[in-house]
Amino acid sequence: MKKISILFLALALAMTLAACEKDGPMEETGEKIDRSVEKTKDKIQDTFDPRGPAEKAGEKIDETVEDVRD
């Protein structure tokens, strides 16, 4: 039982350290570009979109829920 506990703790530590990996400069730049494109797309869509504010808010909530699931 002791060996299993130690193995479990070692595995948890390894997973934690792997998840804390820092992004490189190219990855950060790519993420900034992605956010900029998304914001621009949203502004263009808002300009030409006949939907009301309640429908837009509902879609934003749906997108947030999807992001949280991912």
N, C-alpha and C positions, 0 to 999 in steps of 0.2 A: 504494500500500500504506500509505503514511504517513497519507493522508486517511482511509482505512478504520479504522486504529488510533485516530486522534483521534476519529472519529465514535463508535466503540465505547466509548471511555473516557468521552466526554460522555454517551452513553446510559446507561452504568452509573452514573455520578454522578447523573444525573437520577432514575433509578429508586431509588437509595439514599436520596436526599433525600425523595422522595415517600413512601417506606416509613416514614420517621421522623416522619411527621405526628403531632402530639400530639392526644389525644382531648380533646374539650371537656367541660365539667362535666356536661352532660346525658347524654352518652355514658357517662361514668364512673358516673353515678348509675344509668343503665339496666343497666350491667354488674353493679353491686352488687346490684341487685334481682334480676337473672337468677340470680346465684350464690346468693342467699338462698332464692329459690324452689326451686332445684335441691337445695340442702341440706335444706330442709324436706320436699320430696318424697321424698328418699332416706331420711330418718329415719322418715317415715310408712310407706314401703314396707318398711323394715327391721323395723318393729314388727309388721306384719301379714303378713310374708313367711315361708312355711315352708321356703324354700331354705336349704341349708347354707352354711357359710362358704367352702368351696372353690368352689362354684358362683357365689357373690357375687363372690369375688375374680376368677374367670375373666371375669365380665361387666365388672368394672371395668377389667381389662386390655383387653378388646375395645373399651370406650369410649375408653380412652386411645389405642389404636391408631387409631381413627377420628378422634379430635381431631388427632392428629399428621398424618394424611393431609390433613385440611382445612387 
